Amino acid sequence: MAAADDLTKPLTGARRSGSGRGAASRVPWAGILGAVLALVIGGMGIFLLIHDDPLGGEPHAVVSIETGIADATRDLSDEPTGGAQIAEVPRDRPGSPGVVEDSSSGVTVVRPDGAGGGQSIIISIPEEARDMRSRADQPQRSPREASDPVGALDPAPDQRLVEQSRYGALPRIGDDGARPVEVYARPMPPGSAGAPARVAILVTGLGISQSVTGDAITRLPPDVSLAFAPYGGDLDRLVARARNAGHEVMLQVPMQPFDYPQNDPGPHTLTVEAGEEANLENLHWVMGRFTGYTGIVNFMGGRFTAQRDALEPIIADLAQRGLGIVDDGASSRAQIGALGRAADVPVARADILLDVVAQQEAIDDMLGTLEEQARERGFAMATASALPITIARIEAWARGAAERGITLVPVSAAFSEEVGG
């Protein structure tokens, strides 16, 4: 019976006993960690009290401050810029006592309590310190961008050309007749109007990869135009950066290919089956993704651009908004040119796709063909994808283009009648 009792004896008592011994030897880690955290926070607070930084990390300069006697009869108009600025502190000035601002120089002079007579603080601001903040606020440009004779394009959007909608800011023709296709265009390079062989290149697919987009902006010549897809993040900032580097910008619009939906350009694709109202809604969603573009370029769209009934309302909307349109040249059945010219929309069509085969030798061959066409006809245009190999080959080709008699121009040049519109 004793054995049976031992076998049937509950185990809870033993567990409580063991648990009690463990509890007695357990280290109170929670309390220790809490005490350490309190010490760290307290130490940081003491550090901040002792090490006061009222500028909070802002760029600043240390300037000399000296006490002197102000001369009310002294003429400061001939003082050298950046020299000592002296101002008399009147005792009966309304407002805060002992404070006066010299509106001509922007210097604030403060007299400490107890200063007698005409005594005041004189603050001498060196010229280099005066200009430091303004230089820090200016966007940094690479040597390639700094040598650009045209320079940065004007910031976008131009408020004359903005229509607010539930999709964001949409482009429109200004009340004064100004059109985005002209206002946002990059000016033609000096002396390019009469150049015998002009080339325009549009690199598409920007905005998806931050690194590739950055490479295209900084490595490609400013006269290479950039087309941004509507699906990237932080597009306004990237487009602003591209325009600041001198690049003209276009908007890619996803359109239905023949093998859709197996081959899907992405959300808000314009399709033949969707109908006019739905397609315009999708177009406006895409248009609202960023501002500052001269026009649109199709992304895919073999079937959609071949269907006149589907494409016509899109072309009409572009006409009402003062935008141009580029046919990327991928489909021989596209009706973009005919419909665009009929609606008085600036139109251009690419002659060559540079990177159908994304290999160095193949891209270099296509760039050579582009040069030949430009010499034969006076102008030739190409589109290309935003691939690292493509960016590298265009960059290398462009270095010696001028020596070979080739003038690189923005895509908006293709909209002019001089090159056939």
RALIN-V257115 format. One line per field, one symbol per residue. psi: psi as a letter, one per 30 degrees, with the letter a starting at -180 (. if undefined). A space follows every 10 residues. Layout:
psi->???
This chain:
psi->eeeeeeegkk feeeeeeeee eeeffkkiee eeeeeeeeee eeeeeeeeee ikiffhfkkl kklkklkakk jffkjffgkk kfakkkkkjk egklakkgkk kjfffgkkkk klkfklbgkl kkkkjleeee feeeeffkkk kleeeffjfe aklkkllkff gkjklffakk llklfgfkke feeglkkkkk gfegkfjkkk kjklglfeke eeeeeeefek kffklkkklg fllheeeeee eeefffkkkl kkkklklegk gejjfalhkk lefeleeeee eeeeeeegfl lgkfalkkjb geeeffjeee eeeeeeeeef fhllkkkfgf kfgkgeeeee eeghkkklkk fkjehejile eeeeeeeeee eeeeeeffkk kllllikeee eeeeeeefeg eefggkjkll efffflffgf .
